[in-house]
Amino acid sequence: MHEVSFLQDLAVVMIAAGIVTVLFQRLKQPVVLGYIAAGILIGPHAFGLVAKDETIRSLAELGMVFLMFSLGLEFNLRKLRRVAATALVAAPLAIMLMVFAGYQVGQLMGWTSVSSLFLGAIISIASTSVIVKVLREMKRDREPFAGLIYGILIVEDLLGVVMIVLLTGIASTGDLGLPSMAVSAGKLLVFLVTVLVAGLLVVPRLLNFVARFESNERLLVAVLGLCFGTSLVAAKLGFSVALGAFLVGAVMAESKQSRRIESLVEPVRDLFTAVFFVAIGLLVDPELLWQHIVPIVGISLVVMIGQIVGNSFGTVVAGHDFRTAVRVGTGLSQIGEFSFVIATLGLTMGVTDPSLYPIVVGVALVTTLFTPLWIHNADRLADVLLRVAPKPLAGYLSLYKDWVERFKGGQWNSLAWKLSRKWLLQMAINLALVAGLLIGAATLARLEPAWLAKLKLPSDTLRTVLWVAALVLSLPMLIANLRKLQALGMLISEATIRRESAGQRTQLLRAVVANVCLVAGTAGMILCVLLLSSALLPPLGIMLALAVVLAGVAWLQWRFLVRVYARAQIALKETFEASELGQAEAEIGELPAGLLEAAHLDSMRLVKGSPAAGQCIGELELRTNTGVSIVGIERDAERIVNPGPEETLLEGDLLLLLGENTQLPKAKAELCG
């Protein structure tokens, strides 16, 4: 009877979802609101068609996995690489402001610190689905500010995943202390890097292998198996299932099969996304919405004003004009999917105030309804603010924007800076992978699964074996870091010791600086490995003997280990290039028939002093003015295929232009000024 009961509940949920989909489509309202309304009506607090808490929570968790998986598929690591500085500045600033504001509001309402922190996280992230739908319906999704909004949403999605994991840890321990949060953040970082790098090396190749059978059924089963498997691993390691689903979705977005996967998963995603939002409504008592109408209105005002102020300020700080900043801020003035995921997490773990959930639903309804109005009146709001602001402010903002543009094209983009940033990032990723291996070995030693227990090794011996195995697997990353430390030391010595000032001692001083960097970096790396190995370290004598053996193995197999690391790097590069090629082919396939027959490709380099340098592609409006599109950029041996509207052009960029013969000269003239 349990199976029949569950089937009955699922049938009621899907029938209600189907009805509201049609109804809200005719009313031209976001269908998400309809799903929530349907859940409220069929829930235990209204008509009672679905009344079992166990069913509701099962549906909500299943829907959460698919929702986060679909967000991961849309996330796309390649897009993250192209996100302009605007998103990386504006998103963290706005989120920090909203978390602080939400925490203070929760404290004023007499909630606990944990509930207040959950409220801050809930109101800090805008809704991707609502914004995309509103901008498309208003036919403003191609404007430059829309590109900035999409970039901010990408960064917010990533930070939202981070907050979910941190809040899970805080809810489990009840500890808001900085040390515990730092430990949780460190574990999260290691897990993120390990899953992403390992996933990018394995998952795209596995999916390509399955795709060779030309069976949609096999590919779909493989995709869903990876989705649920990664979610299970994340849950076993103490993270949220939402994190595992999001990460595997982001990895699959880099596969050459990503477009095919999206089309296969889309029906399943739509099904369980509807289930998730209906389940949210099932948990809401309509009477509580009316009882908490005052906090709902108050927090809605905090969300709308705070998001507009925070995102506008962040966009200005990133170097954009005030009018564009206000357009961005008004577009991000609501809460959505991540907010419901966080609210559901707090409710499931029983750590939030009972009134928080209905308040969040009410705030989502209010802010979503006001979003089109805010976007429509963004320019009027900017005019009003500029009129009431001190007159010198506009001049200061213009000067600041010019300074940021000069900074972007200045020393920060020199070859030395670019190489340093690239090497430091690679070294950090390598250390994170080493940490992942050592933490994984420590977890195996602590849990001692059945297959490992069959070896019947003493606990000390088992820890030693796992420690040695983790270090052997870490050797390619450690050797790569040593090589990068050596190169970084030479680069720093060349940049800091000038022949004009050092004279005959130039080579000697450069050698000293390079060696100091190498020794200091190596000592720091050894210390990190020892700290991460603290749960596995054998007695001192055995540890030193094993360290000597490992050093000998590294010296004898140096070239082999270097080749292993190089092959891994090549494999990652091939993954990204295959993904870019696959998307480019898909987009070309979507072009109208006959367009490619008249179109031609041409290239040009942005010379010094070009008016296009320092501007985003969207701001240039090149396609609108000339009919020509920028379909590729080559910049310091880096290739950017199909750059987005938020991509900033720099002096020296080689641009690949697509257009008709009569259009290309006009586009070149506009770019060169």
N, C-alpha and C positions, 0 to 999 in steps of 0.2 A: 504493500500500500504506500510505502514511502516513495517509491519510484513514481507511482501514479500521482501522488500529491505534488511532487516536485515538477512533474510534467504539466500538471494543471496550473501551478503558479507561473511557470515559464510561458505557457500559452496565454494566460491573462496579461502578463507583462508585454508580450510581443503584439497582441491584439491592440492593447492600449497605445503602444508606441506607434503602430501603423496608423491608427486613427489620428493621433496628434500630428504626425508627420504631414499628412494631407492638410489638416486644418491650419497649422501654423505656416505652411508654405503659402496658402491662400491669403493669410493675414500679413505675409511678408515680415515675419518675426523669426529670430533664430530658433531653430527646431530644438536646441538644447533646452530652452525654457519650456517648450511643450512636453519634453520627456519628464522634466521635473514635476510639472503640473500633473501629468498623467500618474506619476508615482504617488503624489499626494492623494489623488482621488481614489486610487485603487488600494491604497495602503490601509493598515490596521486602524488608523485614526479617522478614516472617512468611511468608505463603503466596505472596507474589510475584505476585499476579494483576495488579497495576499496578506496573510496575518502571521506567518511563522518567522520568527527572528532568524532561525538557522538558514532558511531559504534565502532571506533577504541578504544576509551577510555573505553567503556563498556566491550569490549573483553579483554582489558589489565587488568582491575580491576578484572574481573571474573577469568582470568588466574592466577592473583596474589594470590587470595584466595586459589585456588587449589595447586599452587606451594608451598606456605608456609605451607599448611596443609600436603602435602606429605613430606616436610622437617621435620615437627614435628613428623610424623609417623616414620621417620628414625632416629630421634634424640635419643629417648629412654633414660629415666631418669636413668635406671639401668646401662646403659653404662657410663653415666656421673659419677656415683658413683665410677666406676672402673678406670676412667681416671687417669693416672699417673701424678705426679707432673710436668712432662714435659709439658703437654698441658696447665696446669693452670699457668705456668710461661711463656712459649713461646708465646702463643696466645695473652695475654694482652700486652706484650712487643712489639710484631710485630705490633699490631693494633695501639698502641700509636705512634710508630715511623711513620707508614704510614699516620695516620691522620695528624700528624704534617707536614710531607713532602708534602702531598696533599694540606694542607692549605697554605703553603708557595708558592707552585707552582701557586695556584689560585690567591694569592696576586700579584705575579710577572706578571700574565696575566691581571691584572687590574680588577679582579672580585670583587664582594662584599664579605663581611665576611661570609654571609650565603652560597653563592655559593661556596666559597673556602672550607668551612666546609663540605659541601655536597661532594665535590671532594675528600677530605681526607677520608671521610667515604666510598666512592665508591671504592677507590683503596686499602682499608685496609683488605678486606675479599676475600679469595681465593674461587675458584669454586669447590664444592664437586663433581658435576657430571663429570666435565672434569678430575679431578684428579683420581677418581675411574676408569673411562673408560681407561685412559692412562696407569695406573698401571696394570690393568687387561690385556690389549692388550700387554704390555711389559712383562707380566708374572712375575711381581715383587710385586704383592699385598700381598704375604705371607711373605715378608722379614721384619725384625724388624723395619726398618725405616718407612715402610708403616703403621705399627700399630701406630707409633708415629704421623704420618701425620693424620690418622683418628681421633686420640684423639684430636689433635689441631683443626681439622675441627669441632668437636662437640662443643668445647668451643667457636670457632669463630661464629658458628651459633647462640649460645645463646647471645653473645655480639652483633651480628648483629641485633637481635631483639631489644635489649636495644637501640642501636643507631637509629633504625627506629623510636622508640617511642620518644626519645629525639629530633630527627630532626623534627618530626611532631610538637612537642611543640614549638621548636625554629622557625619553618617556620610560625606557626600560630601567634606568638607574635613578631617575629623579634628581640627578646632579646637574646643576647649571654652572658648575665651576669651570674656570678656564682650562685647567690641566686636563680634565676629562673630555672637554670639547676638542682640545688640541689632539689628544690621542685618537678620538673618533675621526677627526679630519684627516689625520695621518693615515689611519687604516683605510679610510675611504679613498684617498689619493692613490695609495698602493693598489687597491682593488681596481680602481678605474683604469690606471695605466696598464696593469697586468692583463685585464680582460680585453681592453681595446687593442693592445699590441698583439697579444696571442690570437684574438679574434680576427684581426686584419690579416694575420699570416695564414690562418687555417680556414675560417668560415667562407670567404669568397671562393677559394679553391674547391672546397667541399660542395658548395652550391653549383659551381660550374660543372663539376663531375656529375651531380645529380641531374642537371639540366640537359646533359648529353642524351639522356634516355628519352627526351622529348615527351615527357609525361607530366602534365600539370598536377596530377594527383600525387606523384612521388615528390615533386618539388614542394608542394604545399605541406605535405606530411613532414618533410625534412625541416622546413622553415618553422612550423609550429612545434616540432620536437626540440629544436634549438631554443626557441622562445621559452617554453616551459622548463626545459632543462637548466638554462642559465638562471631563470627565476628561482628554481629550487636551490641551486648552488648558492645564490645570494642569500636566500633565507637561511640555509644551513650555516653560513658564515656570520649570521647575525645582522645582515642587512635586510632591507625591504625587498619584497618580490618585485615591486615597481622598478627598483634600480636595475635588477637583472634584465627585465623585459625592455627597458629603455636602452640599455647598453647593447644588447644583441640587435635591437632594431637599428641603432646607429651604425653598427658594424655592417649589417646587411645593406644599408644604404650606400656603402662604398663598393658593393659587388656589381659586376657587370650585369647581373641579373636583376638589379634593383627595380627597374621599371616592370619587369614581368612579375616579380614578387609583389609589388604594390597592387597590380591588377588582380592577382590571385587572392591576396589577403583582404582586399577592399570589402568584399561582401561580409566576410567573417568579422572584420573590424567594425563595420557599420552595425552589425547585429549586436556585438557585445558592448560597443560604445553606447548604443541605445539602452541596453540592459543596465549598464553602469549608471547612467543618468536617471533612469526610472527608479533604480534601487536607491539613489540619493533621495528622491521624492518619497519613497516608501518609509524612510526613516524620519520624516518630518511630520509633526503634528500641526495642522493648520491653525489651531487655536493658539499655539505658541508663537506663530508668526504675528498674530494680532497683539498678543500680550507683550511682545518685544518690539513693537513698532517703533518706539522711541530710539532704542539702541540701533535698530536697523537703519533708520534715517540718519542718525548721527554718524555711524560708521561708514555709511554710503558717502556722506559728505567728506569724511576723512579720506576715503579711497580716491574719490574723484579729484579733490583739491590736491591731496598729497601726490598722486601719480602725475598730475599735470605739472605741479611745481618740480617734483624730483626729476622727471624725464626731460622737462624743458631745460632745467638747470644743467643736467648732464650733457645734453646736446649742445648747449652753448659752450660749456667747458671744452667739449671736443672740437670746437672751432666752427660752428655753424651760426648763421644769422638768427636773430630772435624770432622772426616770423616762422621759419622752418622749425625751430625748436618748439614753438607753441603748437604747431600742427602735429608734431611727434607726440608731445605730451597729451594732447586731447585724444589722440588715437589709442592711447594706452590707459585709459581712465576707467577700467573695469577689472573684475576678477573672473576666473573661469576654471578650466580643467584641473590645473595643478592645485588650485584652492580647494576643490572638492576632494582631491586625492589626499591632501594634508588633513582636511577636516575628517574624512573617513578614517584615516590612520589614528587620529587622536581619539575618535569615538570608539574604534575597535579595541584600542589599548586601554580605554577607560581612564585617561589621564586629563581630559579636558572637562570644563564646566558643561553640564547638560544643556544649557541654553545656547552654547556656542554654535552647535550645528544648525538649528533653525535660523539663527541670526545670519550665518554665512549664506544660507540659501536665499534669504530675503535680500541681503546686500548684493548677491549676484544678479538677482532679478532686477533690482533698481538700477544698478550701474550699467547692465547690458542694455536696458531700455533707453538710457540717456546717452549712450555712446554715439549714435548717429547725429544727435543734436549737437554734441560737443564738436565733432569733426566738422560739421556744416558751418559752425560759427567760430572756427578757430581763428580766421583772419580778423574777424571783428574783435575777438578777445585780445589778440595781439595789438591791434590799433588802440584799444582802450588802455591797455597796460602801458604802451609807449607814451600815450598822452598824459597819463597821471604820473609817470616816472620822471625823475630829474632829467632835465634836458641834456646834460653832458653824458648821460648813460649810453645813449645811442652811439655817440662818437667813440666812447671807450670800448663798446662791444665790437665796433667795426675795426678798431685798432687791434683788439685782441684776436679777432678772426684772421687778420693779415699776419699777425705774429705766429699763430698756430700753423698757417700754411707755409710760412718760411721755415718753421721748425721741422715740419714734415719732410721738406726737401733739403734740409741742412745736414749737419754732421751726423745726426741720428741715422741717416740713410747711407752713410759712407760704407765702403766695403769692409773696413775693420769692424765697425759696429755690427754689421749684418753677420759677419762670420762669427764674432764673439757671441751674439745672441743665439745663433744656430747651434754652435758647439755647446754652450751652456745648457740649452734646452735638451739636446741629445744626451748630455751627461746626466741631467736630472731624470730623464726617462730611463736610462740604463740603471741608475741607482734604485729607482722605483721598482724595476723588474727584479733586481737582486733582492730588494726588500720583500717583494711578493713571493719569491722562492723560499726565502728564509722563514717568513711568517707562515707560509703553507707547510713547510717542514715542521715547524713548531706546533701547528694545529694538528697535523697527523700524529705527532708524538703525544699530544694531550688526549686526543679522541681515541687513538689506537683502534682503527676499524678492524673488522673481522679478518680481512685478508692479510693485514699486517700482524695481527695477533697470532696467526698460524705459524709465523716464524719462531715464536717463543724465545725472543731475545730479551735479555735483561734490560730494564728501562734505561740504564746508563749507556749500554751498548747501542740500543735502538736510537737514542738521541744523537750519539756520535755518528752513527751510520747516516742518519738523515741530514746532519750538519755537513758531512763530507759530500754527500750527494748534491745538496743544494749549492755548495760552493763550486763543485765541478761544473754544474749547469750554469753557474754565474760567471765562469771564467771568460767567455767571449765578451760579456758586457764590461767586466772589470778591466780587461786588456784594452778594449776600445776606449774606456775612460782614461787610461794611462796615456794612450796615444793622443787623445784630444787635449789632455792636460799639457803634454809636451808642446803641441802645436799652439795652444792658447798662450803658454808662457812665452814662446817665440814672438807671437803676435803682439802681446803686451809690451815686451821689451823693445820691439821695433817702433811701437806707437809712443812709448814714454821716453825712450832714450834717443835724443836727437844728436846727429853728428855735429851740428853747429855749436851745441853747448858742451858736449862731452869730449870732442876732439879726438885725440889718439886713444883715449880710454873707452871709446864707443863700444867696440867688440867685447871688451872685458866686462863692462857694466851690463851690456845686454845679456851676456852669458850668466851673470850673477842673478839678474832678475828672472830669466827663464828658468834657472835651476831652483830658485826659491819658490816660484809658482808650482813647479813640478813636485818638489818635496812637500810643500804645505798641502797641496791638493791630495797627494797620495796618503799623507798622514790622516787627513780628514776622512778620506774614503775608508781607510782601515778602521778608524774609530767607529764610523757608521756601521760597518759590517759587524764589528764586535758587539756593539749595542743591540743590533737586530738579532744577533745570535745568542743573546744572554740566556734564553730558555733552553738552549741546546749545547752550550759549551762543555766539552769534556774537561777533566783535570788539566792543570797548566802544562805538565810535562807532555802528556799525550797531545794536547792542543798544539804546542810548539813543534813537535815531531810531525804531526799531520800538516801543519802550515808549511814546513820545509818541503815535504813531499809534494804538496800542491804547487808550491813555487817552482819546483823542478819540472813538474808536468807542464806547467804554463810555459817555462823556458824551452822545453824540448818540443812542445806542440804549438809554439807561438804562431807560426804561419798558418797552420790548420785552423786554429781558433780565430785568427783574423779573417780567414776565408769564410768561416761559418757566419760571423757577424756581417760580413759584406754581403753574403747571399741573402741573409734576412733583410738587410736594407734594400737590396734590389727587389726582393719579393714585395716589400711594402710599397716601393715606388711603382712597381708594375700594377699593384692593386689600384692605386690612385689613378694611374694613367688609363687603365682599362675602364674604370668607372667614368672618367671624363669622356673617353671615347664613346662609351655606350650612351651617355646622356646626349652627347653631340649628335650621334646618329639618330637617336629618338626624336630630338628637336627638329633636325632636318627633315625627318619623315613626316612631321606635322605641318610643314610649310605648305601653302596652297600650291596646287598643280600649276606648272608653267612658270613659277617664280624663279626657280633655279636656272631656267633656260636663259633668262634675261640678266641674271645676277653674275657679277664677277668679283674675284678677290684681288685686293691690292694691299700693299703695306706702306707704312710711313713711320718715321721716327720723330718723336716730340723733341724739338730742339730747345736749347736754353732760351728762356724768355717767352715761350709759347703761352698764350692765355689759357689753354686747356690744362696746363700743368698745375697740379694742386687741387683740381676740381673733380667731383664725382661724375661718373658717366651719366647718371640721371640728371644732374644739374646742367649738363651741356645741352640736353635735348637735341642731340645730333640726329637721331632717327626722325624726330618730328620735323626738324628744319630742312633736312636734306634727303631723308629716306635711306641713309646709310647706317649700318649697324657695326659696332666694334665687336667682333666675334673672337678675338684672341689678343693676348698681350704677352710679350716676351720681355722679362725684366731680370737682368743679372743671372742668366741661365735658368730662370724660373719661368715656366709656361702656365698661363692662366687661360683656360678654355671657357668660352661663353661667360665672360665676367658679368657680374650683376650690376644693377644701377648704383649700388653703394661703393663700388670699386673706385678708388682714387687714382688718377693718372699722375705719373711723375715724369720729370725731365729725363730723357734718355730711353723712355719706353718705346719699344717697337710694336706698333699697332697693326693688327690684321683687320682690314675693312671689307665689308660685304655690301655690294650695291650695284646699280646699273652704271654703265660707262658714262652716262651723262650726269650721274649724281656724285661719282667719286671725286672729281676735281673740286666741286663745291664743298664737299666735306673736308678735303685736305686744306682748302683755303680757310675754312672756319676754324679748324684745329690749329693751324699755324698763325692765324690772325693776320 
